């Protein structure tokens, strides 16, 4: 993996942030963690990221709203979204928003890395 890859991980669950960031760093990825959509938007205003991995359901701004607002700040950033509610309606909304990958929790970081490698040359 190109160690110039920059990923922002957004989740209100500290455990998810810790596991994802440890795994991605081990793979040579530069990781920034955010505990809310608002915090993530602040980082997006300061830095460029190749990819965002975000939860759908978070207090305050949900992942869909974060995706909409992120696309205005970083139109070329890839977006991966995870959720405990992979309903057809949520899948459809994700497709309509142009989210690059939408998957159910629990997920395996190995699967995430496969998606990252397929999206980032």
N, C-alpha and C positions, 0 to 999 in steps of 0.2 A: 504494500500500500504506500502510495506517495505520502511522505510525512509532511507535505504542505497542505494536506486536507484539513479543513477547519469545520467542526460540527458544533452546533448548539443543541443541547438536550434540555427540554422543557417539561417539567413534571412537578406536581405539588407533593409527590411522594419521595422523600429524601432517600429511601432505600433504592428506588429505581434510578435516581440520579447517581448514587454512589456506584451501583453495579455497572450501569451503562458507561459512566466515565472511566472507571477502572479498566473495563474491557476495551473500550475504544483507544485509550492511551496505550495499552499493551500492544495494540495493533498499529501504533505509530500515528494516531490521529490526534490533532490538537482539539481539545474539548473545552467548551464553556458551558456551565450549567446555570439554569434559571429555574426558580421555584414558581414563577407565574408568567402569564402572558405579558403583563406590564413590564416585568423585569427583562424578559426576552426582547421586547421591542427596544428597550434602552440599550441593550448590547448590540442589536442590529443597527442602531443609529451610529454606533461607535466603530464597529468592525464589520468586515465582510466574512461571510460563512458560505461554504459550499453546500451545506445541507443542514436542515433542522429536523430533529426527531422530537415530536411533541405528543403529549397525551391529549385526548379529546376533552375529557371531563376534568376541569379544574375550577376552583372557586374564582369568582370574578370573570375574567375573560376566558371563554372556552377555546379549544383548539381550532375550531372553524373560524372564529373571529380573529384569532392570532394569525391563521394562515392568510386570511383576506388582507390584514394590515401588513403582514410581512411581505407579501407579494408587491405591495406598493414601495416598500423600502428596499427590497432585494429581489427584483423580478426574476433573476436567473438562479436563485437558490432552490435546491430540491427540497421537498417537504415529505417526510415520512410521519404517519400518524398511527398511534396505537390507542386501543380502547378496550374497555371491559364490555362494551355494548356494540358489537359489530353488526347491527341491524342493517337490513337492506336500505332503509331510509338514510342511515348514516353513511353507508357505502356510496349511495347515489350522490349525496351532498359532497362527499370527498371527491368523487369523480368530477362533479360540476365545478368544484373549486380548483381543479387541476392538481390535486395532491398526488404525488408520485407513487406512494405506496400507503395502503391502509390495512392494518392487521390487528388481530385480537390479542389481548393479554390472556394468559401469560405468553411471552415470546422469548425466544432464545437469541442471545446476542450474536451467535454464529449466523443465524438467518439474517439479522440486521446487517452484518458485515457483507454478506453476499449481495444484499440489495444495494448497499453503499458502493461496493465495487462495480456493480452493474450501472449505477447512475453517474459515477464520477470517474472519468477516464484516467 
